Every structure is written in C-alpha cells, then in structure tokens.
Amino acid sequence: MNRLENLFKIKESKESETSQQEMYKRMFKYIIQWIIIALAANYVPSKQLKTSEIIIIATIGAITFAILDMYIPAITC
C-alpha cells in the first residue's frame, strides 16, 4: 500500500469513531430528555397519571425531539 491509501484508511477510522461518538452523544441527550419529560409528567399534573401514561408521554416527547434534532439541528435567524 502506498502512503495515500494508508492515510485514507486512518481518515476513515477517525470518521467512524467520530460518528460513533456523535451517536452516543445524541442517544445520551435523548435519554436525558426522556427522563425530564417523565419527571414533569409525574410531578406537574394535579391528578396522578398511570406509569404507562407517563412512559408514553415521555417516549413521544423524546422521539419528537430526536426527529427535530435530526432534520432541523440548528435554526439560525
């Protein structure tokens, strides 16, 4: 292999590490979002919700956040 091929393979492995790190970072962000929504759904209403309802609300909120984050990562005015 010549130097250019070696350099290209190093660049590929760094890009895959970066994309994997980005994936873990996003997953962590979505999990934190899910927890915050679940806590809000548990403590904010005056009537206690069922656990299944809290899970559904938190999941819908986190999925919505993930979709918006993928398609509209930053809005600049």
Secondary structure, DSSP 8 states (H G I E B T S, - for coil): --HHHHHHHHHHHHHHHHHHHHHHHHHHHHHHHHHHHHHHHHHSSSS---HHHHHHHHHHHHHHHHHHHHH-S----
